[in-house]
Amino acid sequence: MRAPPGFNAFYHPAKRKGYSGVALWCKRKPDAVVEGFGNVEFDAEGRCLRVDFGGLSVVSLYLPSGSSSPERQEAKFRFMKIFPSYLGALEKSGREIVVCGDWNIAHREIDLKNWKSNQKNSGFLPVERAWVDRLLSEGIWRDVYRRLYPDVTGAGYTWWSNRGQAWAKNVGWRLDYQLATTGVAETAVCAEVYKGARFSDHAPLGIDYDYSL
């Protein structure tokens, strides 16, 4: 996919063509672009891409899904085990950070329509939700959408199954987040899930920040 005119485009695709990948489109040219996070298995799948602007880092993340097979769920667990170390290293650098993309976990009951029937399914497993709890409980990270709209349900969904009429009936999940360090998170002004057109089973989450580089 080509970036709109006037944007700098950066991509980190999987080695397996068409499998996965992440991208960032930036109006301002970044000071640095970093592909991957130093893990051979997941860097080969195109899971993480970072750009730096002064003291701000923006990360595009695609956390693995475990819904296709037990093997992929185990891969998801491996990713969850090692990724916080990468975040910790960024935190210690003193940078402000925004990690945006598909986290593939619905954190709370209000983050999906049918939470009761999905408690044993990948994306809403207790161990996955507890992992997000731990990230947020450190006091460093904020779920920016939830900071702005703590009680919103259906309007915050970003993913719908292609089966049945999930999109039409808004039977969705909130899987796409922007987690940010406190300094930049506190400058968030508004957020919206774009549903004007459906071009994927996901919908884009846009957040405006009043943050100066």
PyMOL commands that set and color helices and strands:
alter all, ss='L'
color gray80, all
select helices_A, chain A and resi 40-43+70-92+109-111+116-118+126-137+144-148+154-156+182-185
alter helices_A, ss='H'
color red, helices_A
select strands_A, chain A and resi 8-13+21-26+32-35+48-53+56-62+96-102+141-143+159-160+172-173+176-181+188-193+205-209
alter strands_A, ss='S'
color yellow, strands_A
deselect
rebuild
show_as cartoon
